[in-house]
Amino acid sequence: MKLLLRWLASAAAVWVATRVVPGIRYEGGFETLLVVALILGLVNALVRPLLSFLACGLIALTLGLFLLVINAAMLLLTEAVAQGLGYGFYVDGFVAALLGSVVISVVSYLLSMFLADGD
């Protein structure tokens, strides 16, 4: 149940990014947002750790700011995978991806506060 709620929160964060950031848009209904959230979660779970490991020197040199670039790249990769699967999710360039990744991260964090464990 918790995983389903986090997936919905991620879809909501992507929706907020499409509303706030010019250059990020989707075609279709809520199904597209759910698929994009799933793809983004898989990309962040599978590709991001490897990319972070390979770029650990840059991350340390920039005091962690390079992670924003990695997040933007993950959003662009999500766009490519979603379009490859036939879903209409579009990110118009790196700046939109950078702003979108920040918005998605902030909204996901805020929504996850409501989903926090009772530990």
Summary of the structure (lengths in Angstrom):
residues: 119
radius of gyration: 14.2
end to end distance: 16.7
largest distance: 41.6
contacts: 344
relative contact order: 0.19
helix: 75%
strand: 7%
